[in-house]
Amino acid sequence: MAESQHIKELSLEDVMGERFGRYSKYIIQERALPDIRDGLKPVQRRILYAMNEDHNTFDKPFRKAAKSVGNVMGNFHPHGDSSIYEAMVRMSQDWKLRLPLIQMHGNNGSMDGDPPAAMRYTEARLSKASGELLADIDKETVPMVLNFDDTEEEPTVLPARFPNLLVNGATGISAGYATEIPPHNLGEVIDATVYLLAHPQATLDELMQFVKGPDFPTGGIVQGLSGIKEAYTKGRGRIVVRAKTKIEDLRGGRQQIVVTEIPYEVNKAMMVKRIDEMRVLKKVDGIYEVRDESDRFGLSVVIELKKDADAQGILNYLFKNTDLQISYNFNMVAIRDARPEQLGLGPILTAYLDFRKDVVTKRTQYDLKKAQDRQHIVEGLIHALSILDKVIKTIRASKDKGDAKNNLVQSYQFTPVQAEAIVSLQLYRLTNTDVTELQAEHAELSEKIAGYEKILGDPKELAKVIKSELLAVKKEYATPRLTQIEKHVETLDIDTSVLVTDEEVMMGVSRDGYLKRASLRSFNASDEGDNGLKENDQFVFQGSVHTLDHVYMFTSAGNMIYRQVFEIQDGKWKDTGEHVSQTTGLASDEKIIYVRVMTALDGPGRFVLGTASGQLKQLALADFQPSRTYKSRAQVAMKLKGPDDRVTDVFFVTSDADWQVVSFSRHGYATRYPLNEVSTMGGRASGVRSQNLKKDDVVVDFLLTKPADSLQVGVITSRGAFKRMAADQIPDAHRGGVGVLVLRVLKTQPHQIVLVAPVTAKTDWDVLTNAGKHIVVAPMDHPLADRYSNGSFILDVDTDGLPVSFQGIDRTPAAPKDSSTD
């Protein structure tokens, strides 16, 4: 009956829930997640502590790993030896940890996923850096608890002289929680910690001046600054990590891709196997052979290509389809105050500093007590030596050691501690020399005690100590950053282009929106005038390009149409070609005014766009990449002011040289000012005021020039006159001014500017009028006129029509080229 009173009836759900809850709490707190203070999981902490207690440190010989594993398992960690050994091996792998905590002799695994040798074969010891985590552990700096069988004490956390959680990162999975913290650069983390120590309210942007992002031990390239910032804010974020590669030329026109660094925790052997499978299955054409040439001097994976293969296209394909590029997801979860929390950069460093202040305070209290106790004994010895004869006489008259101590306390007011030190004193110490030594020691102890009390009494002094120790660790262990940080994630749109043969072709883009490409053979076989253009159309661009080149086409309505050359319909040069409106909408009065052909989209440079309403802006190529819907929809390059507004000109500059803008209005006003007064902004912005226009006036054209270029421009007026003038006749000014007149004012039928363009000795103009007539002008046959001249007549507006556009005609037999600004 008595036994039945102790039996409880519980549902299986309650029992399972309660037991699993206790188990979950255990594995969250005591197994899978690191502590925010020292960045270690319990098994890692126990390994380091046990090896330290066994004096298995960096300055001692290596010992069998099995001995250390046995010590850890027998004294602190009652789990399988394999899990302890795996944790020990991981702490020794310099491709997993940024600052390894264990040194090993023997096979400790590899980047190819090879397992380490058995623990009976390998040897291990603590690294020098581990000493910084364990420093001062014997000075009552951290809480100690009994081990699993109550026979020894172990620390709940290590003193940690550097923020190990960020430096070496962490990965782990528990019940309901997981953590993924990447390694960071020690020097950067310590600099941020020191800054936070001096500026407790520091913002994330201020901290990120020091901590640029993860610094993986395997190097590589990290893309996505926004993902890094999000992770440092919320504890979660996504970045792209890609291999570091280079393309090398071989003999016979062949190339090879050499991989020198791979993304963090990627299995190199599996990655090489995957690339070789793509070669065998011909998923990507152009790969001849894949070789792993890595050795003790460094990593090297060589992807040798076939002749004339597109190296960059194949590389992009491999980035997209293999582990040469991976996504890395931050999940910065750590144990803080016995609870798992997801934390950003600031809270992690703050928690570490709070802990470090506590450690240094406890260490200083310990050192202070030791110094005070020793000083107390030294004072007793000094006093005893001053009355040495009496002390000796008292001791000789005593019955035993205990009686001697009591007599000294009663006769000379020594404390029991001082009396113990006196009766234990060896006879050879009773010399004058030792008195001076004791006095020097007393003075030294007084100085130390004052220093300790100052640290304990002044938070600024405490901060100085923490800072000096952090900087000492940085000086000893900091290394240059291995991982390169890039702001943006590169778009990889390569599935089709990688299969395209790179060949030279002839391409033409007309003002009315016709695009065409043809082989050089077809172009050379065509008659000079047989270009397929309609009667009232002209080429904006005509030249030889490559099928993998990129084409930016800007329209008068402020839109940009993008194509790769191989996407333009192939045909005969004498054909008209395809109209852009077949795939992308184009208004009836919208004209293509500028074409830029580029071999790559990742280079430097800015587009400069201006409108008739007098707005101007710069648009960085890096911020104006083709959208995913580029084949069916034009991108906005510049927002117009109204339905009558239009883009007049577009230029492309690749450098920050001393460019100047020269702007001409219809009423004959021109202004010149530095391009750096024009802001760089996004595609949907309308720009800044370029020229202050009078009523009913508009900008006709603007040009870019450099003072050293001695630019000459040709001006065509509404009355059919042409004038050649030097741009430096227009005085330097600032953006937004009215400008000066460059035409002579007439009371009746005044001239107005309708067309402005640079002139050169090598190019004539084919001027097209609104009546569909072509007028050929040789600009250099006209004299260089002054600013107040209206030029000389070249056509009759009443019969020939008003000029609307022109096409340059090269005086040499070669085909005209793109006239963009570089």
Sequence and secondary structure as in RCSB ss.txt:
>XXXX:A:sequence
MAESQHIKELSLEDVMGERFGRYSKYIIQERALPDIRDGLKPVQRRILYAMNEDHNTFDKPFRKAAKSVGNVMGN
FHPHGDSSIYEAMVRMSQDWKLRLPLIQMHGNNGSMDGDPPAAMRYTEARLSKASGELLADIDKETVPMVLNFDD
TEEEPTVLPARFPNLLVNGATGISAGYATEIPPHNLGEVIDATVYLLAHPQATLDELMQFVKGPDFPTGGIVQGL
SGIKEAYTKGRGRIVVRAKTKIEDLRGGRQQIVVTEIPYEVNKAMMVKRIDEMRVLKKVDGIYEVRDESDRFGLS
VVIELKKDADAQGILNYLFKNTDLQISYNFNMVAIRDARPEQLGLGPILTAYLDFRKDVVTKRTQYDLKKAQDRQ
HIVEGLIHALSILDKVIKTIRASKDKGDAKNNLVQSYQFTPVQAEAIVSLQLYRLTNTDVTELQAEHAELSEKIA
GYEKILGDPKELAKVIKSELLAVKKEYATPRLTQIEKHVETLDIDTSVLVTDEEVMMGVSRDGYLKRASLRSFNA
SDEGDNGLKENDQFVFQGSVHTLDHVYMFTSAGNMIYRQVFEIQDGKWKDTGEHVSQTTGLASDEKIIYVRVMTA
LDGPGRFVLGTASGQLKQLALADFQPSRTYKSRAQVAMKLKGPDDRVTDVFFVTSDADWQVVSFSRHGYATRYPL
NEVSTMGGRASGVRSQNLKKDDVVVDFLLTKPADSLQVGVITSRGAFKRMAADQIPDAHRGGVGVLVLRVLKTQP
HQIVLVAPVTAKTDWDVLTNAGKHIVVAPMDHPLADRYSNGSFILDVDTDGLPVSFQGIDRTPAAPKDSSTD
>XXXX:A:secstr
 TTGGG     HHHHHHHHHHHHHHHHIIIIIS BTTT   HHHHHHHHHHHHTT  TTS  EEHHHHHHHHHHH
T  S HHHHHHHHHHTT TTT SS SEEEES    TT      TTT EEEE HHHHHHHTTGGGT S EEE TTS
SSEEESS   SS HHHHH EEEE SS EEEE    HHHHHHHHHHHHH TT  HHHHTTT  S   TT  EEE H
HHHHHHHHHSEEEEEEE EEEEEE GGG EEEEEEE  TT  HHHHHHHHHHHHHHTSSTTEEEEEE  BTTB  
EEEEE TT  HHHHHHHHHHHSTTEEEEEEE EEEETTEEEE  HHHHHHHHHHHHHHHHHHHHHHHHHHHHHHH
HHHHHHHHHHHTHHHHHHHHHTSSSHHHHHHHHHHHH   HHHHHHHHT  GGG SHHHHHHHHHHHHHHHHHHH
HHHHHHH HHHHHHHHHHHHHHHHHHH     SEEESS      TTGGGS   EEEEEEETTSEEEEEEHHHHHH
S TT     TT  EEEEEEEETT EEEEEETTSEEEEEEGGGS B  TTS  EEGGGTS   TT  EEEEEEES 
SSS  EEEEEETTSEEEEEEGGG    TTTTTS EE    SSTT  EEEEEEE S S  EEEEEETTSEEEEEEG
GGS B  TT   EE S   TT  EEEEEEE GGG  EEEEEETTSEEEEEEGGGS B  TT   EE S   SSS 
  EEEEEE  TTEEEEEEETTS EEEE GGGS B  TT   EE S HHHH  EEEEEEEESSSS        
